[in-house]
């Protein structure tokens, strides 16, 4: 990469201060309202059954286009875009009735009725797929869009202190991984607990591919003289290393779970201990302004922020442990307390409120008075990411509960899967199914675009054309893998 171009791109993403949390929430709400509009169109009009080319285009515009526009053309007026999504959803919901397939049970063919299995203890849940798929899309959009002027500077990662959309995206990626990782633990036979050695060996199967990708990215970045912002993770560290080291450390923390039987408490304990180390030793100064004299100090951001990301991952496991299992039936006359304690939506809503309260306590003048730092991945950052993602899950769960209320009333696993499939966006399902593979391709395309195009000199129309082509390519790749029934597990 030419030196002048490289220096300009590094300067473009340096010394930024981010934006307010309310601004980030307004932009992020587009993801939720896109899911709402998709769900209303499907539950009232069955617009996406069958999944025709027109239906696929509409799905792309809702799932990918809305997020792209929210972070570019509508970045200064996100509330307008939210209204453009909310009003059609409200209009369709008020002027049409739910289609029969979403209100009446599906009758299985007589020839297969005898072969059907009972409903799964860990059922497939569309709202989790919608949440994870949309988070993957906004992450993929941001990693390339940040290199164009059409993407506001306030959305890019902050230098030291503050909040931004991309700061939230990094933590959310880790949180979503934690949510689904607990599924394997929930499937384990409680009578046959795994040993530490077995857990560590199993974790290596997940770690090694990610660490190899981290090394490959390191070699390619250095070899191509690619623009990189050193204060994000360090001189050699990158996000793939963070993801790769999570599984073995989580395996180690499974032993601590025997002593502290709460993922939520364990994550908070780790976050608090790390914050105490930052505030009461020279660790904070070392990370922010220390000299880079050896391999350890050169990568201090990646090494120490890993502790914060580990806390976020474990918090994701905490949420996953109660949203993935099947919800027990509740009485129609159940009290509010019972609904909060025994329903997935109630638990998520309560958890979101608790995590939000803890976050505001950490940053409040009357509380701890701390500042958010993605570079440190400190306590407020951990609490912010957890509160936001828990709230997002609660909103997605609420949408599913209103639009597809009969999914989990099925009498067999096959019938339940049929209902769940009709309640799931095929595009979001595809992004979620091969998330890490899509993320890898997104990184490769981002590198290709930056090496071949003067992104900072391109106008609005040129920039949007490249970004639309980029996200359309990722969508086609994800849908293609799904169509071929390929699941790439990294």
Steps between C-alpha positions, in 0.01 A plus 500: 500500500640847412643679804288813459181296463591285801574802720175667395295191584667460840437867578136457390431252782725654767424724799121461476262559790185315388141604563231481768333176606160637397634563148635144483169362626305696237714355221493149646122510530488470121608135537211425734239682293620323185437170677160628612397597146622165362308312770178696440519448123558128549243441775225705332569456127737200476709720271811284533330162446597387243839671490484643148762735345272795586467378859878460515549858377259636762676294767833645387368857511359450850784297652802657327384817325341659806814447708723635224283810457482556877879524520546710186229701321263514800773530763396856588128415506470144639160575654360569152618160380352342812164659416523377141530147639253533787210658311462224236525238774226670699283549190520134397446380856190716547339434163550125459455184702770244575525230234358159599845341514600726790183451706398139436711190552644331193364151442783256421450249218357169621786308343758679717299547819622170645867592439489840668716582802394684815591872516867566572611609848714766329276614215607714206396858581451743209543812713856395593579447130355841410701668775830331410448538125431874524801553728718319246370718216561832678849379594581410139360830374703707745842341441500620139276807522734658758755552221260725305408859576130412471539317833501761782812527716288481815418135422867394477697360793603758759865551589487462879177607672144513369235299321445431132305264278810303399617472860163346581523271197827340611364415844168385356679255271659339807173508697303326223765228488458446872121473472510198268818339640313392812280267292762223510522533879122480532499183288746324729374214713499635855599155624821501295683829561797555270850529639715811466735316265209399277364856495840646412555245224156570358559877517814465288290375209322835501809709578752374248316609181447848645863530610612389154280773351653749742852404388395514134354848550816614680724378217282650227465838675875531555589358159266732308587802718127534568370796702442401864414691816749372757310619809204273419670173598875560478774450244442130428174410675168496314138408570546141379753444780246626753237262363750214484611525863145516639412124485790369717454775759125436511581130553715598798220715641263202486688376808426828678133445415500212750585753773301797365193339333397813310637616166370851566674529837818345361512752214441791738768371737752485215399847380530651849837338573638624168369852570661495846831409337462784249417761764732396783818406317700646214322273252275769351793735433705213358225411250425858394841669492765236574798457264501211253839350579433126464247253360285515813479880520450527124177301532381619841157618375411159360639307796329693779176586321460123461396491867211735427395299195515181706259659749270598210511146361409349838216753535375378162510146636292620794227625267524195275454267797141619552385593148609184317311238708130447439274734695271322743125559448348779710144544617284762330435660839869504597613801702756751373761349732438153355526634145834663580632186670371234261479649148789569264374850422455577869849381588656695214315819588596474867862420411517796259376732774750365754797521262394852395476608864847361570639681196356837598620443854852448367505826301278717722639788702324351802635155421851402397541789255698293249530555125446241227814381322498239226880518486515382862178293482440625853204448735266765348571365151419145611176612668397717203547222246314251720210737571459594134504144370265371768256778410532415129420137575199605707365709210553217251334255737204735543457530122500122465253461785254743337537393135559125534339401827438135410854385415563316825151348530584225252457136598811376317852613418427489126190717528683748722787529251252557219339785692835646603627493141200705385572750779866549402647733240697273260763771458554551873502123543773472235714774660461334839566145376846579362573816695875464543549392139303804382702721735823360354384570143394850610854561627650375174270721291575798725871450442448462125296820476749701704796378296337573164284809560564852636210469744551839666490681164176339380170691491171396654364318193825313438531408866143372523541299179805324643333439837178365346702267274706390801207414728314339207803279438505395865125430489540289186789310660300431817186396310708285265656306787158452656347386170777241467440398863859585593587596857857621545595470865814693590 
